[in-house]
Amino acid sequence: MTEDRSAGWAAYYDKLRDRPPRRTLLTALDRLGPASGDSVVIDLGCGDGRDVVEMLRRGWRVIAVDAEPEALKRLQTRTFPAGCDLTPIVARFEDVPLPLGVKLVNSSFAMPLCEPDAFRRLWQRIREALPVDGRFSGQWYGPRDSWSGRPGMTFVSRDEALALLDGFDLEMFEEEEADGVTPRGNAKHWHIFHIVARKREDTPRQ
Ligand SMILES: C[S@@+](CC[C@H](N)C(=O)[O-])C[C@H]1O[C@@H](n2cnc3c(N)ncnc32)[C@H](O)[C@@H]1O
């Protein structure tokens, strides 16, 4: 089962290897402005690093987390800017500590890949770790997605998503719903929220 999953992710990394950074990440980085001092950003479920490379290119210190050792192995074969500061961690993102004051938590097409309780606990930790003006960028899945109901995944309605994002300014909140295919060529109905959110204030616990 685990081997099947790992083989599946390896095929995914092969397919998407040369894709550019995600639009959500680029928007968040543009809004954050230049990397400051020793500020840290983190990528949860980084895969083989299409977003990590861009964070490093812009001068950020990056913590890159993925549960698949193969993802981080492939990440480390990429070309990085000289003198960059990358900390790769093989772990489930539900378990990894978030550095307090992290300026950006990015999770492109990854954060919903955990149980609903874990998703909500992780989101609470992200809310607490981000400083005012810190950003979250990434995708969450909606209930009309054809994967809805799969064990080990989380789906949130538009209203739930907006409630979770209370206390944040939404710099991007785009709902996409379309028939398409997965990177591995399977037919799929996508229901996705593309999110870039700026923490506005010391957010209350949810
Ligand atoms: C769809 S891929 C996205 C990869 C990359 N962020 C991108 O945008 O191309 C999801 C990644 O999340 C990782 N992943 C899934 N569940 C995870 C978890 N609970 N903790 C850490 N990584 C996880 C997978 O190994 C995979 O590399």
The ligand as an SDF file (V2000), in Angstrom:
LIG
                    3D

 27 29  0  0  0  0  0  0  0  0999 V2000
    0.0280   16.8140   -5.2350 C   0  0  0  0  0  0  0  0  0  0  0  0
    1.6630   16.7740   -4.6210 S   0  0  0  0  0  0  0  0  0  0  0  0
    2.0870   18.5000   -4.6600 C   0  0  0  0  0  0  0  0  0  0  0  0
    3.5510   18.7250   -4.6630 C   0  0  0  0  0  0  0  0  0  0  0  0
    3.9820   20.1730   -4.8010 C   0  0  0  0  0  0  0  0  0  0  0  0
    3.5610   20.9610   -3.6480 N   0  0  0  0  0  0  0  0  0  0  0  0
    3.4390   20.7550   -6.0680 C   0  0  0  0  0  0  0  0  0  0  0  0
    2.7380   21.7560   -6.0230 O   0  0  0  0  0  0  0  0  0  0  0  0
    3.7210   20.2190   -7.1390 O   0  0  0  0  0  0  0  0  0  0  0  0
    1.4170   16.4730   -2.9010 C   0  0  0  0  0  0  0  0  0  0  0  0
    2.6870   16.2180   -2.1120 C   0  0  0  0  0  0  0  0  0  0  0  0
    2.3400   16.1900   -0.7390 O   0  0  0  0  0  0  0  0  0  0  0  0
    2.9960   15.1080   -0.1120 C   0  0  0  0  0  0  0  0  0  0  0  0
    2.1550   14.7160    1.0320 N   0  0  0  0  0  0  0  0  0  0  0  0
    0.9280   14.1610    0.9900 C   0  0  0  0  0  0  0  0  0  0  0  0
    0.4300   14.0210    2.2300 N   0  0  0  0  0  0  0  0  0  0  0  0
    1.3930   14.4940    3.0700 C   0  0  0  0  0  0  0  0  0  0  0  0
    1.4720   14.6460    4.4760 C   0  0  0  0  0  0  0  0  0  0  0  0
    0.4480   14.2850    5.2490 N   0  0  0  0  0  0  0  0  0  0  0  0
    2.5850   15.1810    5.0000 N   0  0  0  0  0  0  0  0  0  0  0  0
    3.6270   15.5650    4.2000 C   0  0  0  0  0  0  0  0  0  0  0  0
    3.6000   15.4550    2.8580 N   0  0  0  0  0  0  0  0  0  0  0  0
    2.4850   14.9390    2.2990 C   0  0  0  0  0  0  0  0  0  0  0  0
    3.1510   14.0360   -1.1660 C   0  0  0  0  0  0  0  0  0  0  0  0
    4.2190   13.1770   -0.8700 O   0  0  0  0  0  0  0  0  0  0  0  0
    3.3850   14.9050   -2.4190 C   0  0  0  0  0  0  0  0  0  0  0  0
    4.7580   15.1220   -2.6290 O   0  0  0  0  0  0  0  0  0  0  0  0
  1  2  1  0
  2  3  1  0
  2 10  1  0
  3  4  1  0
  4  5  1  0
  5  6  1  0
  5  7  1  0
  7  8  2  0
  7  9  1  0
 10 11  1  0
 11 12  1  0
 11 26  1  0
 12 13  1  0
 13 14  1  0
 13 24  1  0
 14 15  1  0
 14 23  1  0
 15 16  2  0
 16 17  1  0
 17 18  1  0
 17 23  2  0
 18 19  1  0
 18 20  2  0
 20 21  1  0
 21 22  2  0
 22 23  1  0
 24 25  1  0
 24 26  1  0
 26 27  1  0
M  CHG  2   2   1   9  -1
M  END
$$$$
